[in-house]
């Protein structure tokens, strides 16, 4: 209450800028595709820009995931035919530059404020080139972010019939290992086919990071999982890359029915196996369902 009263008496430090708490980006191997992840604390602003930024020629898709907006971008630089109310702001450029990713925004009026100062002052930004904005000005910015890789960790079978819960343990480990080099992006609970060997609900978990140090992240995660798991059959698998869709058919099979160890071995070339207990079947299956919450939580029993 004291801080609120002080703000009222002293006024707002920067009343026309809402800086993004964190902005991160991952790129594919050749730098042709980029996923931009913007953490927001102003829902209205985030939904407004998602609606309009989706019209940008470089934007392949735009969606809200939790408290983030995600844009899949084609690398390139384009002219934006901005028009008030109809197309007032967008993404005009995206490029991988060595170990950095550059993103250029442009907007008019309030959209220009969001495209300039709000992004340029965001968390995770290495540096920025930013126009003056406000009123009816056309303004934008280019921001440079660390180039990161997507890391998805699948885990299954950490509990027993008496104690534990995989989803809570995995989330707490993910929070504990996140740091400046590894941003914790998402947590997904994946409903699997309820095989007889299940503890109770038969779910696995996938947690996603944007990391510039995948090896260190995996080592830290595995150490905490080994320390706190209650099961001798824990499975942990890791996918490092832009798109885990090659695992999707296997994941769908595990949601539809019981699969064999041979079925699992057929896809192990796509992942790094860290813990190879029986839970590895579900751990690998969870990975391709990251952030696909409707399908992930559905029970596929036909």
C-alpha positions as CSV (number, residue, x, y, z in Angstrom):
1,X,0.0,0.0,0.0
2,X,2.9,2.4,0.8
3,X,4.4,2.0,-2.6
4,X,1.0,2.6,-4.3
5,X,0.6,5.8,-2.3
6,X,4.1,7.0,-3.2
7,X,3.4,6.4,-6.9
8,X,0.2,8.5,-6.7
9,X,1.9,11.4,-4.9
10,X,5.0,11.4,-7.1
11,X,3.4,10.6,-10.5
12,X,4.3,7.8,-12.9
13,X,7.9,7.5,-14.0
14,X,7.2,6.7,-17.6
15,X,3.4,6.9,-18.2
16,X,3.4,6.2,-21.9
17,X,5.6,3.1,-22.1
18,X,4.7,-0.5,-21.2
19,X,8.0,-2.4,-21.5
20,X,7.7,-6.1,-22.2
21,X,9.0,-8.1,-19.2
22,X,11.0,-10.5,-21.5
23,X,11.4,-11.1,-25.2
24,X,13.1,-14.3,-26.5
25,X,13.6,-15.9,-29.9
26,X,14.7,-19.3,-31.3
27,X,15.8,-20.0,-34.8
28,X,16.0,-23.1,-37.0
29,X,19.4,-24.5,-38.2
30,X,19.7,-22.3,-41.3
31,X,18.1,-19.2,-39.9
32,X,15.2,-19.2,-42.3
33,X,12.6,-19.6,-39.5
34,X,12.4,-17.7,-36.2
35,X,9.9,-18.0,-33.4
36,X,9.6,-14.7,-31.5
37,X,8.2,-15.1,-27.9
38,X,7.0,-12.0,-26.2
39,X,6.1,-12.2,-22.5
40,X,3.5,-9.5,-21.6
41,X,1.9,-8.0,-18.6
42,X,-0.7,-5.9,-20.4
43,X,-3.2,-8.3,-21.9
44,X,-5.1,-5.7,-23.9
45,X,-1.9,-4.5,-25.7
46,X,-0.8,-8.1,-26.3
47,X,-4.0,-9.1,-28.0
48,X,-4.2,-5.9,-30.0
49,X,-0.8,-6.4,-31.5
50,X,-1.3,-10.1,-32.1
51,X,-4.4,-9.2,-34.2
52,X,-2.5,-6.7,-36.3
53,X,1.0,-8.2,-36.4
54,X,-0.6,-11.3,-37.9
55,X,-1.1,-9.4,-41.1
56,X,2.6,-8.8,-41.6
57,X,3.9,-10.7,-44.6
58,X,6.7,-12.2,-42.6
59,X,4.4,-13.7,-39.9
60,X,3.5,-17.3,-40.6
61,X,1.5,-17.7,-37.4
62,X,0.6,-15.8,-34.3
63,X,-0.9,-17.2,-31.1
64,X,-1.2,-16.6,-27.4
65,X,0.4,-19.2,-25.1
66,X,-0.2,-18.4,-21.4
67,X,1.3,-14.9,-20.7
68,X,3.2,-14.9,-24.0
69,X,2.5,-14.1,-27.6
70,X,4.4,-16.2,-30.2
71,X,5.1,-15.3,-33.8
72,X,6.6,-17.7,-36.2
73,X,8.5,-15.6,-38.7
74,X,10.1,-16.0,-42.1
75,X,13.5,-14.4,-42.2
76,X,13.5,-11.3,-44.4
77,X,12.7,-7.6,-44.7
78,X,9.5,-6.2,-46.1
79,X,7.6,-2.9,-46.7
80,X,4.5,-2.6,-44.5
81,X,1.5,-0.8,-46.1
82,X,0.4,0.5,-42.7
83,X,-3.1,2.1,-42.4
84,X,-4.8,3.5,-39.4
85,X,-7.3,1.1,-37.7
86,X,-6.9,-1.5,-40.4
87,X,-3.2,-2.3,-40.3
88,X,-1.6,0.1,-37.8
89,X,1.5,-1.9,-36.8
90,X,3.5,-4.9,-37.7
91,X,6.8,-6.8,-38.0
92,X,8.9,-5.5,-40.9
93,X,12.1,-7.5,-40.5
94,X,13.6,-10.6,-38.9
95,X,17.1,-12.0,-39.4
96,X,19.7,-14.3,-37.7
97,X,23.0,-12.4,-37.4
98,X,25.6,-14.8,-36.0
99,X,24.7,-15.5,-32.4
100,X,22.0,-12.8,-32.4
101,X,18.5,-12.4,-33.8
102,X,17.3,-9.0,-35.1
103,X,13.6,-8.1,-35.2
104,X,12.2,-4.9,-36.7
105,X,8.8,-3.5,-35.7
106,X,6.9,-0.5,-37.1
107,X,3.7,1.2,-36.1
108,X,1.7,4.4,-36.2
109,X,0.2,6.3,-33.2
110,X,-0.1,4.1,-30.2
111,X,1.0,1.2,-32.3
112,X,4.2,3.1,-32.9
113,X,4.8,3.4,-29.1
114,X,4.4,-0.4,-28.8
115,X,6.7,-1.0,-31.8
116,X,9.4,1.3,-30.5
117,X,9.9,2.1,-26.8
118,X,7.9,-0.8,-25.4
119,X,10.0,-3.4,-27.3
120,X,13.3,-1.5,-27.1
121,X,13.1,-1.4,-23.3
122,X,12.0,-5.0,-23.0
123,X,13.8,-7.6,-20.9
124,X,16.2,-9.9,-22.8
125,X,17.0,-7.2,-25.4
126,X,20.8,-7.0,-25.9
127,X,20.6,-3.6,-27.7
128,X,18.1,-1.6,-29.7
129,X,17.7,1.2,-32.3
130,X,14.5,3.1,-31.5
131,X,12.6,6.0,-33.0
132,X,10.8,8.7,-31.0
133,X,7.1,7.8,-30.7
134,X,3.8,9.1,-29.4
135,X,0.8,11.0,-30.7
136,X,0.3,10.3,-34.3
137,X,4.0,9.6,-35.2
138,X,5.1,6.7,-37.3
139,X,7.8,4.9,-35.2
140,X,9.6,1.7,-34.8
141,X,12.6,-0.1,-33.5
142,X,15.0,-2.9,-34.2
143,X,15.9,-5.1,-31.3
144,X,18.7,-7.6,-31.0
145,X,18.1,-10.8,-29.0
146,X,20.4,-13.7,-28.1
147,X,20.0,-16.5,-30.7
148,X,18.6,-19.5,-28.7
149,X,17.6,-23.0,-29.5
150,X,14.3,-24.7,-28.5
151,X,14.9,-27.4,-25.9
152,X,11.9,-29.6,-25.0
153,X,12.3,-32.0,-22.1
154,X,9.9,-34.9,-21.7
155,X,9.5,-36.7,-18.4
156,X,7.3,-39.5,-17.2
157,X,7.1,-41.8,-14.2
158,X,8.5,-39.9,-11.2
159,X,5.9,-40.9,-8.6
160,X,4.6,-44.0,-6.8
161,X,1.2,-45.1,-5.7
162,X,1.9,-43.6,-2.3
163,X,3.5,-40.2,-3.1
164,X,4.6,-37.7,-5.7
165,X,3.2,-36.0,-8.8
166,X,5.2,-35.7,-12.1
167,X,3.6,-32.5,-13.2
168,X,4.6,-30.6,-10.1
169,X,8.1,-31.9,-9.9
170,X,8.8,-31.1,-13.5
171,X,7.5,-27.6,-13.2
172,X,9.5,-26.9,-10.1
173,X,12.7,-28.3,-11.6
174,X,12.1,-26.1,-14.8
175,X,11.8,-23.0,-12.7
176,X,14.9,-23.9,-10.7
177,X,17.1,-24.5,-13.7
178,X,16.0,-21.4,-15.7
179,X,18.5,-18.6,-15.9
180,X,19.7,-15.9,-18.3
181,X,20.9,-18.5,-20.8
182,X,17.8,-20.7,-20.6
183,X,14.3,-19.1,-20.6
184,X,11.5,-21.4,-19.3
185,X,8.7,-21.0,-21.9
186,X,6.0,-23.6,-21.3
187,X,4.8,-26.6,-19.4
188,X,2.4,-29.1,-21.0
189,X,0.7,-32.1,-19.3
190,X,0.0,-34.8,-21.9
191,X,-2.7,-37.4,-21.3
192,X,-1.5,-40.8,-22.5
193,X,-3.5,-44.0,-23.1
194,X,-4.3,-45.4,-19.6
195,X,-2.2,-48.6,-19.7
196,X,-2.3,-51.0,-16.7
197,X,1.2,-50.0,-15.6
198,X,0.1,-46.4,-14.9
199,X,0.3,-44.9,-11.4
200,X,-3.2,-43.3,-11.7
201,X,-3.9,-40.8,-14.4
202,X,-1.2,-41.9,-16.9
203,X,0.1,-38.5,-17.9
204,X,3.6,-37.3,-19.0
205,X,5.0,-33.8,-19.1
206,X,6.9,-31.7,-21.6
207,X,8.7,-28.5,-20.6
208,X,10.1,-26.1,-23.2
209,X,13.0,-23.7,-23.0
210,X,14.7,-21.2,-25.2
211,X,18.4,-21.8,-24.5
212,X,21.8,-20.6,-25.6
213,X,23.3,-23.4,-23.4
214,X,21.3,-26.6,-24.1
215,X,24.0,-28.9,-22.6
216,X,24.2,-27.0,-19.3
217,X,20.4,-26.8,-19.1
218,X,20.0,-30.6,-19.6
219,X,22.7,-31.4,-17.1
220,X,21.1,-29.3,-14.4
221,X,17.7,-30.6,-15.1
222,X,18.8,-34.2,-15.0
223,X,20.7,-33.7,-11.8
224,X,17.5,-32.4,-10.0
225,X,15.3,-35.0,-11.5
226,X,17.6,-37.8,-10.4
227,X,17.7,-36.4,-6.9
228,X,14.0,-36.0,-6.5
229,X,12.3,-38.7,-8.5
230,X,10.6,-41.4,-6.4
231,X,10.5,-44.0,-9.1
232,X,13.1,-46.5,-10.5
233,X,11.4,-46.3,-13.9
234,X,11.7,-42.6,-14.6
235,X,12.1,-41.6,-18.3
236,X,13.7,-38.4,-19.5
237,X,14.2,-37.5,-23.1
238,X,15.3,-34.2,-24.7
239,X,14.6,-32.7,-28.1
240,X,16.8,-29.8,-29.3
241,X,15.7,-28.2,-32.4
242,X,13.0,-26.0,-34.0
243,X,10.2,-28.4,-34.8
244,X,9.6,-31.8,-33.1
245,X,6.9,-32.8,-35.5
246,X,8.8,-36.0,-36.6
247,X,7.8,-37.4,-33.2
248,X,4.1,-36.6,-33.6
249,X,3.0,-39.9,-35.1
250,X,4.7,-41.8,-32.3
251,X,3.2,-39.5,-29.7
252,X,-0.3,-40.0,-31.2
253,X,0.2,-43.7,-31.0
254,X,1.0,-43.6,-27.3
255,X,-2.2,-41.5,-26.7
256,X,-4.3,-44.0,-28.6
257,X,-3.1,-47.3,-27.1
258,X,-0.2,-49.3,-25.6
259,X,3.0,-49.3,-27.7
260,X,6.0,-51.6,-27.6
261,X,9.6,-50.8,-26.7
262,X,10.4,-51.4,-30.4
263,X,8.0,-48.6,-31.4
264,X,10.0,-46.3,-29.1
265,X,13.3,-47.4,-30.4
266,X,12.2,-46.5,-33.9
267,X,12.2,-42.8,-33.0
268,X,15.0,-42.5,-30.5
269,X,17.3,-41.0,-33.2
270,X,15.2,-37.8,-32.8
271,X,16.0,-37.3,-29.1
272,X,18.7,-37.5,-26.5
273,X,17.9,-40.2,-23.9
274,X,18.9,-39.1,-20.4
275,X,17.0,-41.5,-18.2
276,X,15.9,-44.8,-19.7
277,X,13.3,-46.3,-17.3
278,X,10.0,-47.5,-18.6
279,X,8.7,-44.0,-18.4
280,X,10.8,-43.2,-21.4
281,X,7.9,-44.3,-23.6
282,X,5.7,-41.5,-22.3
283,X,8.5,-39.0,-22.0
284,X,9.2,-39.1,-25.7
285,X,5.5,-39.1,-26.5
286,X,4.9,-35.9,-24.6
287,X,7.5,-33.8,-26.6
288,X,5.6,-33.2,-29.8
289,X,2.5,-32.0,-27.9
290,X,4.3,-29.1,-26.3
291,X,1.9,-26.1,-26.1
292,X,-0.8,-28.0,-28.0
293,X,-3.0,-28.0,-24.9
294,X,-6.3,-29.1,-26.3
295,X,-4.9,-32.3,-27.9
296,X,-2.4,-32.9,-25.2
297,X,-5.0,-33.0,-22.4
298,X,-7.5,-35.0,-24.4
299,X,-8.1,-38.7,-23.6
300,X,-8.0,-40.6,-26.9
301,X,-9.7,-43.9,-26.1
302,X,-11.9,-43.9,-29.2
